[in-house]
Amino acid sequence: MSEPGFWDNQEQAQVKINESNSLKAQFDVFHTIDAQQEELEMMYEMLKEEPDEELQADTEIELKKISKSDCGL
């Protein structure tokens, strides 16, 4: 977008901007999924080390949320 002449053709520039926005949205979805997965892994490891009913309930709730969510895909 900072290249010389990028804005000379408004239609072509808009296509590139839309592509860029779409790729960013996809990246954000995958980043969110990755963060959720890491959090669930951490909760699971904590449960393996020391069982805790409250943590297990929280883990199950988070897992159900993720399972029901399409995460924007």
C-alpha positions, 0 to 999 in steps of 0.5 A: 500500500505504500508502493509508488503508484498503488493508489493510481488505480482505485479499483485495483487498490480496493481489491488489494485492501479487501484481500489484505483485510480478509487475510488479517481476519483469517489470521485473527481467527487462527490466533484466537483458536491457538490461544484457546487451545493453549489455555485448555492444554494448560488447564488439562495439565493442571488437572492432571497434576492436581485434580480440582472440581472447580477447575474441571468444571471451568475446563469443561465449560471452555471446551463446550464453548469452543466446540459450539463456536465456529470461530468465524470460519 
